[in-house]
Amino acid sequence: MTGPVEILATAVMARRRRSRRFSLLFQAGIAALVLWSLEAIVIGDTDWSRITLASVGRALGRFAEFDWRLMPDLLEPALETVLMATLATLLGLLLAIPVAWLGAANISPVGRVTYVLGRGLMTLSRSIHEMVWGLVFVAAVGLGALAGILAMSLRSIGFISKMVAEAIEDVDTGPIEAMRAAGGNRFQVLLYAIVPQVLPVVLGSIIFEWDVNVRRSTIMGLVGAGGLGLALHRQIVSYNYGGIVAVILIILGIILIGEVASNRARQAVL
């Protein structure tokens, strides 16, 4: 005679077997989709007859011809790139603060309405590529660094505001309740109970976005927005492979210097 314990154990085992079969089928489907994508995009859409060891060697050899003569001419674009990335990050931060305030569910001023508005602005900023923003601002303000700064700042709003808003939603409610119990208003609660908890996230987001904006500035040059990107575009259209390598190394050096500086700034602030 089968008891209730045996019936329950049998049901649990059957459910586990069904779950295991579904998991295996799902993984097999994902693997099949990946293989089909590789065949359709990589294998079927590549001219393999052009890819030989000799052609790869010749291409790498062109990039090995470093153009030292270009280095003095890259100092001013490098400084412009750093200033563009810094100003774009700061402007993006200033614009992201109210968006994060609207998009954080626990402090959104008018509840669901402003929460949806804030999240919509975050999505809009992240959905439109910086190249598109660059084309818009080049048409609006003309060629130069200003168009790149505005484009990168709008692109930065989405990431910074999303990270800050999610950090605000995950804060410890103890300090908030203590501030409210002591008679603190909404601004005091935000300033003394929430900001200290999200400050590391804010600082980390700023540093990461600055690093990303340095690389974005190289793309901005393709639409005439100045900086090292414009210098890189000129080397590409002139087929100066050594100049391309020189610009890339300057960009790498800026990012490495920024990484060291950002680590020291983080240690000093935190």
N, C-alpha and C positions, 0 to 999 in steps of 0.2 A: 504494500500500500504506500502510495506516494504522499508525503506530508506537505504542508504549506512551504516549509523551508526548501525542500527539493524543487517544488514548482517555481518558487521565486528564483532559485539559483539557475534553473534551466532557462527561465525567461531572460535573466541577466546575461547568460552566456550567449543566447541567441541574438540578443540585441548587440552585444559586442562583436559577434561574427558579422552581422549586417553592417555595423559601423566600420569594421575592418575592410570588408569588401568594397564599401562605398569609397573609403579612403584610397584603396589601391586603384579603383577605377578613375578616381579624380586625378591621382598622380600620373597614371598612364595617359589620361587625356592631356594633361599639361605637357608631359614629355612629347607626345605626338604633335602638339601645337608648336612647341619649340623646334622640333626637327623639321616640321613643314615650313616654319619661318626661315630657318637656316637655308633650306633648299631653295625657297622662292626668292629670298632677298640676297643671300650671300653667294650661294653656289650658282644658281641660275642667272643672276643678274651681274655677274662679274666676268670680264674678258680675261680668262685665265691664260690665253695665249700671249698676252703682253707681260705677264708676271713671270719673269725669269730671274735667276740669280744675278746675271749680268746687269739687267735693267735696274734691279734693286740696288746693286752696288754703285752704278752710275748715279742714281738719285741721291744716295747717301753721300757720295763723293762731292756732289755739288754743294751740299749743306756744310761740308767740312771746310770749304773755302771761306774762312772767317774774314769779314771786311772790317779791318781795324780802322780804316780811314773814316768810317761812318760814326765812330764812337763820340767824337766831340760834338757832332751835330745832333746827338740823341740826348744830350744833357738837358736842354730846355724842354723838349717833349716829355722827358721823364719827370721833371719837376711839375709840368702841367698835368701829367697823369695822376701824380700823387695828390695835387691840389684838387683835381676833378673828383677823385674818389673820396677824399676827405669831406669836401663840401657837399657832395651828393649824399654821403652817409649821414652827415649832420642834418641836412635838410630833410632827408627821409625819416630820421629819428623824430624831428619836430612834428612832421606830419603824421607819423605813426602813433604818437602818444594819444591824441584824441580818438584815433581809430581803434586802438587797443582798449581804451576806456569804453567806447560804444560796444565793442565786440566781446567783452568779458561778461559772462552771464551773471556773475554774482555782484557786479557793481554797475551794470548798464543802467543809465539814468532813468529811462522810461520803459524798462522791461523788455518785452519781446520785440517791440517795434525798433528800438535803437540797436538791439542785439543783431537783428537781421540786417539792418543797415550797415553796422560795423563789419559783420562777416561778409556782406556783399562787396564792400570796398576792398577788403583783404583779397577776395577771390578775383576781383577786377584787376588789381595791381599785379597779382601773380600770373594771371592768364595771358596778359598782353606782353609779348617779348620786348626786350629793351630796344631791339632794332626798329620795331614799329613805333615805340615812343620816340626814338631818335628821329625817324622820318617826320613824325608829327611836329616835333619842336624845331627841326631844321627848317621846315616849311614856315613855322610860326616866327622864329627869332633869327633865322639865318644860320650860316655855317659858323663853326667855332665851338669853344669849350662850353658856353652857356647851354647850348642845346643838349650836349652830352650830360651835363650836370642835372638838368631838369629831367631828362629821360631816366637816368640811373636812380635819381631820388624817388621818382614815382614807382619804379620797379622795386625799390627797397622797402616801400611802405608795407607791402604784403607780408614779407618774411618777418620783419621786425615786429609789426603789430600782432601777427599771429602768435609768435613765440611769447611775447609779453602777455597777451591776453590769456593764453593757456597757462602761463605761470601764475597769473592773478587768480585764475579759477582753481588752482591747486594749492593756494596758500593755506597755512594753518589758521583755522578760525579762532583759536584761543586769544591771540593778541587783539583781533578785531572785536571780539565780544568784551574783552577787558576795557578797550578804549571806549566802546559804546556805554558800558556800565559806569565809566568814570565821567560820562557826560560829553564825550568828544563828538564833534559834528562830522559830517561826511568827509570834508576835506582833511580834517585831522586824522581820521581813521585811515584815509588813503595815504597820507604823508608819513604817519608814524607806525602804522600797523601793516600796511601792504607793501609800500615801496622798499623798506629794508629787506623784505623776504624775496622780492623779485629783482633786486639790484644785480645779483650775480648773473641772472638770465639776461637782463638788459645789457650789461657790459659785454657778455659773451656774444650776444646777437650783434652788437655794434661792431665788435672786432671781426667777427666772421663776415658781416656784410661789407665792411671796408675791404677785406681781402677779395671778396667776390667783385666789388666795384672796380678794383684795380684791373682785374681780368676783363670785366665788362667794357672798360674804357678802350681796350684794344679792338673790340667789335665796333664801338662807336665811331672809330676812325673810318670804317667802311661807308658811313653815311656823312662823312665830313665833319665830325664832332670834335676834332682836334686830338691832342695828346699823342702817345706812342702808337695808338691805333692808326692815326693818319700816316705816321712814318712807316708802320708795317704795311699799310695798303700801298704806299708808294713803292716799297721794295718788292712787293708781290707783283704789281703791274709791270715793273721794270725787269722782272725775272732775276733779281739780284739775290741769289740764295744765301750768299754770305751776309748780306744786309739783313735778311730775314732772321738768320741765326743771331746776329748782333742785337736786334730788337727783342727777340725772345729772351736772350740772356739778361738784358736790362730789366725786363719785366720780372724775371725770376729773382734777380737781385733785390728789386723793390719789395717783392713779396717776402723774401727771407728777412730783410731788414724790418719790415712791418711786423713779422711774426715775433722777432726778438723784442721789439719795442712794445708790442701788445702784451706779451707775457710779463714784462716788467711793470707795465701800467696796471695790469690786473692784480699783480702781487701788491702794488702800492695802494690800490683802492680797497682791495678786500683784505 
